[in-house]
Amino acid sequence: MNDPTGQEVARLHQEYVLQPWAKQGGPVIAVKRAEGIYFWDYDGKRYADMSSQMVCSNLGHQNQVVVEAIRKQAEELCYIAPSFAVKPRGELARLLVRIAGEDHFQRVFFTLGGSDSNENAIEIARFYTGRPKILSCYRSYHGSTLGSAFASGDWRRFAYEVGGAAPSFVHFLNPSVYEDGFDRTPEDEARCTRQYLHQLEEQIAYEGPETIAAILMESIVGANGVLVPPKGYMEGVAELCHRNGILLICDEVMAGFARSGKMFTWQNFDLVPDLVTFAKGVTGATVPLGGVIASKAISEFFVTHPLPCGLTYSGHPLACAAGLAATQYYLDHDVCAHVRQLESVLKPTLEGFARRHACVGEARCIGLFAALTLVVNKETRELMAPYHTSNGRMPAIFAKLRERGFYTFGRESNLNVCPPLIITEEELREQLDILDEVLTWADEEFCK
């Protein structure tokens, strides 16, 4: 049988695959191969993966160290049930606990991805505290299982609320400095922090702190625009949790594994969560894997109480072998230092775009975790595409980028710049030049 053409591969996808978060049967890129920061379609066109796919291919495509670890594990043992001890499972759990901090953390519950990591963290928090409520942010996304979807704040939760919002899931508004009318001055950030912490403190009081099991938060909001919080906000949330006996769950699914220049993004703040959820970058997206890192107190609780969680593929040996190799790769190659070095290129360049381009309202960047907020009017901060709307402007900008071989994604008015963490300075600058040119086009096309 001859190898299929790109058109045939695309047709199979369009006719037989249910595409997530999209109407079915639309156009799709048929990808033939990928390597490093690039992938190629069947016509040989090369795309720079400037979003690391779904901010998960942190080590680029086809990292041979991880691929070889998967091969060796497959030859030895593909699967054994979660109740058995197997080398990569225990070694990866120990390594993750050490990275998070052995003075505070103890054990890991493995899952298959981010949604079920957050789902199981919610169940652990409720069972441990005996409290029903989970507080989470409106500007957030935590997954597409029932509990993680209810915890999510953005419009993707609406499909799950067909029978009404789930009881015991309560949302609060978290800061988006630029869209909320603040500037990134010390005075404005302090005012923003005070305002949002006061609102959250009041909401906790009205909900009844004794009914709240946990606050679930992305350490830095990812899919909704890489929303870097104002100074002191995350520490303030942690203090409110501590004062009221509420657990703090940091969602590191997108933000974790060197993306921000730290192995976990919460390590950029002066706080320690009770539970940490992870996925995506733990294997560099080579094999599905996620998990929940639990504090010593929570871990010890489940020595005398049965854990109310279970998955057939919890700690799958192939996935853990990939996770162990990838996590060790971050450490052995000091990927965090490389990310911090490239932040010194990416951040000032994007901030320069915000000064020079009429369509760029704000640039946000920590490590290689960055986004632009695009506007049609800088004076009024009128967004290119207001929340949960589509007017064709943003799709046109993404299409223009794809024409130039720059692939990324965004939501509403946000354009993400989150390349694989192994990108070189030369590769990064080359792609930023393309982005610069497309933003110039957008200035002329859309701005008032």
N, C-alpha and C positions, 0 to 999 in steps of 0.2 A: 504493500500500500504506500502510495506517495505521501510525502509530508504535506499537511494541509497548508493552504495559503492563509495569509492574514485575514482575508475576507471570510474564509470558511471558519476560522477560529472565532471571529467576531460574530458571525451568524449563529454559531452554536451557543454562544453566550447570550445573545439577544433572544433566542427562541426558547432556551431551556433553563437558564439561570435566573433566579429571582434576585434582582440587584438591590442591595440595601439602600434605604433612604432615597429612593428614586422611582419615578414612573418607569415602567418596563418597556424594553424594546428600543431605547434611545441609542445614539451613537456611542461607541466604545473603542478605545485603543487596544488593539491586539498586540500584546507584548511577547517577543520571541526570546529575549535574553536580557540579563542584567549583570552588571559588574561595577564594584566601587560605588560612585555616586550617580552612575548612569544606567538607563535602560533603553532598549532599542525595540522599535516595532518591526513588523515583517517586511517593510519597505526599506529598512536600514536607517530610518531616521532616529537620531539620538536625542534623548531627553535627559536633562540634568534633574535629578530627583531632589528638588529644593524643599520638599516637605517630608523627606524620609518616608514616602508613602503616607501612612496615617500617623506620622511622627512615631515610628516604631523601628524602622531599619537603621538604627543608630550607628551600627558598625558597617554600614554600606551593604551592598548586595554581594552575596556569595563569599563571605569571609571564610577563608579556607581553614583557619584554625577551628572554627565552629563546625563547619561542614565535616571535617575529619573526625571531630568528637562524636558527631551523630553517627557517622559510618562505623566507628569502632564500637559504639554502644549497640548499634543494630546487629552487629555480628555476634555480640556477647549475650544480650538480653534485651528484647524489644519491650516486653511488658511483664509486670508483676503487680499484683493488687496492692492498694495503699497500706494494707496491714502488715506487709512484709518489709523488712529492712533491705535496702539496696544502696550501693555505694554512692551514686551521683545524687540521690535524693538527700541523704544525710549530709554529704559534703556541701551541697549547695545551700541547704538550710543553715548550716554552721557559718558559711561564708557571709550569707546575707545578714545574719544576726551580728556578726563581727562588724560589718560595714555600718549597720544601723546603730550599734553600740551595745556591747555585752553587759554594760553596767545597768542597762534599762530593759533590754529585750531578751527573749528566751527561746521562742519557738516559731515555726512557720507552718501555716496551713496552705498547701498548694492547690491551685485551681487551674483552669484552662485559659483564662484571659481576664481582662479588666472588669467586664460586667459581673462575672461570678465572683471575682475578688471582692468587689464592693457589696454584692449580695450577701456573701458569707460574713463579711465584717459587720454588716448590719445585724445579722442573726447572733453573732458572737457578743456584740455590744448589748443587745437586748437580753440575752440569756444571762450574761455576767452581772448586769445592773438590776435586772428585774423591772426595768422601766420600758414603756412602749415607744416613746416618741423619738424620731430622728429629725434633726434640724439640718437643712442643707440650703445652698445658695440658689437664687434664681439664675444667676449667670454661672451655669455649671452644666456639665454632662458627666454622668457616672455609669451609664451602661444601658443595656436593652433587655435584661431580665426584669421580672416584674418589680422587685424591690429596688434595684438600681435605677430603673426607669422612673419610678415614683420619686426617688431621691433626686433625680436630675431636675434641673430648673428650666432649661431651655424648651423651645416648642416641641422638641421630639417626644416629650412626655405626654403630649396631648392624646396621642393615639392609644395610650394605655389607660387614660382616664375616661373611657367611653361610658363607664358606669358611675362616674364621679371620682373625685380625687380620693386617693387611698387614705384611710384613717391613720393617724399617728405619723404621717409625713408632713412636715411643716417647712415652708420655704421662707427665707429672709433675703433681703437685698444686700448684696455685697458690692463694694465700690468698683466702679470703672471710672478712674480719675478724670479722663478727658471727656467722656460722654456725659458725666455728671456735672460738667462745667467748672472743674477745678484745673489748676495748672500744676506743673511739677516743681513748684517752688517749695522750700521747706515750710513756709507759713501755710500754703494751701494744702499740702499733704497732711500737716498736723491737724488742720481744721477738718479735712475729709475723714481722717482716722477717728477723731473725736465724735463726729456726727454719726458715723456708721457703727462704732462700738456702742454709743449711747442707744441707738435704735435696737441693736441686738440685745443689749442688756434689758431694755424694756420688754422686748418680745419674749425673752426667757422668763421674765417675771410674770407676764400675762399667760404664758403657756403652763407655768408651774414647773420650776426646775426639778422638782422631785419626780416629774413624769418624763423627763428627757434622758434617754439613754446616751446619746452621742450627738455631736456635731460632726458631720461629714463634709470635708472641704478638699478641693484640689489645692495642693500646696501653692501652685500658681495656676489659675484657670487657663486651660489649654485651648480646646476646640472653639471656645467662645471668644478667642482673641488674645491669648497670652497676656492676661490682665495682671500685670505686676502690681501687687497691692501697695498702697501708700505706707510709708515707714511707720512701724509700730502696730499696724493693724493685725497681723497674724499673731504677734505676741499678745495683743489685747484679747483676741478670741481665745487663745490658750489659757489666759488668766481667768477669763469668765468661766471656762470649762472647769478649771481646777477649783475655783471658789464654790461652784455649784454641784460638784461631784459628777460632772458630765464628762464622758470620754471624748477625746479628740481623735478622730480618724483622719489621717492625711492620705488623700488619694494621689498616689505617685504614678498612676498608670501611664500617663503621657509625660509627666515632668521628671520621672526618675531616670536613673542610670546615665549620669554624666551630662544630661541635656542642659542643665543650668550651670555646669562647671563644678558641681558637687554630685556625689553618687546619688544622694536623695536631695530633692530641692528643699525640703523642710530644713535641711542642715544649713541653709542660708539665713535662717531666722534663729532667734534666741528662744527656742522652745523644743520640747520633746513630746511627740504624740503618744497615744496609748496603743493605737493600731496603725499600721502602714499597709496600704494596698499597693500592689505593683503588677505589671504585666509588660507588654510591648518590648521595651528595651532589654529586659532580662535575658532574652535569647537573641536580641537583635532581629526579632521577627522571623527567625528561621523555623521555629517550631512553636505552636501555641503553648503558652505557659503564663500563669499568674499566681498570685498568692497574697496572704495576709501575714504580716510579721506582728507578733503579739508581745506585749510587755511581759515582764516577769510576773507581775501580779495577776494578770489575766491567764498566763500560762499555768501558774500554780493553782489557780481556781479550777482548771480543767484536769488537774491531777485527781481531784476528788469528785468532780462532776463530769458526766459524759459530754463530749463535744457534740452539739446539735447540727453538725455539718457532715456531708459525705458526697464524694464524687468518684465514679468508677476510675477516672483517669487522674485523680489527685496524685501529683508527684510522678507523672509518667516518666519512666526511665530515659526514654529518648529526649524528652523535653528537658529533664533535669541535666542530662549530659550536655545538651546545647546551652542551657542556662549557666552551668558551671564553667564551661569554656568561654562563653561570652563575658560573664562577670569577671573571670580571671583576666581576660584580655583587657578590659577597662583598666584594671589595676596594673598589670604588667607593662602596658604601653602608656600609662599615665594620661589616659584620654581626657581626664578632667583638666589637666594643665593645658593640653592642646586646645580644648574648648575655651578656656579662659583667655588664651593667647589670641584666638580668632575672634573672641568677643570684642577685643580692642580694634578689630577691623570692621566687624559687622555693625556694632552699635553706633559708632560715630558716622558711618556711611548712611545708615538708615535715618539717623537724626538730621544729617545733612539733607536727605530727601525731604524731610518734614519742613525744613527751612526753605528749600528751593522750589518744591512742587506745589502748585495750587491745589492738587487733589489729595495731598497727604496731610491729614490733621495731626496725627501723633504717631511716633515710632516708639515701640516698647521692645526691650531686648535684655535678656539675661542669659549669658552663655551663648549657645546657638539655638535659643528658644526666643523667637521674635515674631512680631506682627506689626503691620501698618493699619491704622484706621483711615479709610479713604472717605473724602468728603466732596461735595459739589460747591461748598462755600465755606471758606475758612473763617470768615468773620462771624457767621451765625452758627458754625459747626454743624451745618446741615449734612447728614450722612449720605453717602452714596446709595445705600440701601438700608432704610430703617428696619428695625427689628421685625423679623418674620414677614418680610416683604421681598418681592422680586420684581425688578423693573428692567432687567436686561443689561444694566451698566456693568455690574460685577462679572456676569458671565462673559461679556465682551472683553473685559480686561484679562480674565483668565484665558480666554481663547487666543488673544493676541500674544500672551506669554507662551502658550503652548506652540504657537506658530514659530516662535523663536527658539524652541527647545528648552524652555524653562517651565518645569512642571511643579505646581503647588496647588493648594486648596485654601479655602477660607469660608467664613460664614457671615451673612449679612454684609457689613462694610469692612470686614477684616480680611487682610491678605497675609497669610502666614509665610514666614521665612524660617524654616527649620530643617536645614540640610543634614545629611549624615555627618556624624561627629568626626569622621576620618577625612573630611574634605580638606584639601590643601588651601593655603592662602591664595595661590594663583587661581585655582578653580573657583574659589569664593568670589574673588574680584571680577573674574570673567562673567559670572552669572549676575553679579550686582550691576554691572554695566548694562546688561540686557534689561534688567528690571528698571533701571534709570531711564532707558529709552522708551519703554512701554509706559512709564508714568508720565513722561513728556507728552506722549500721544493722548493719554487720558486727560491731562491738563487741558489740552486743546479741544477734546471731544466732549467733555462733560462739565467743566467747571464754569461757574458764573462769574 
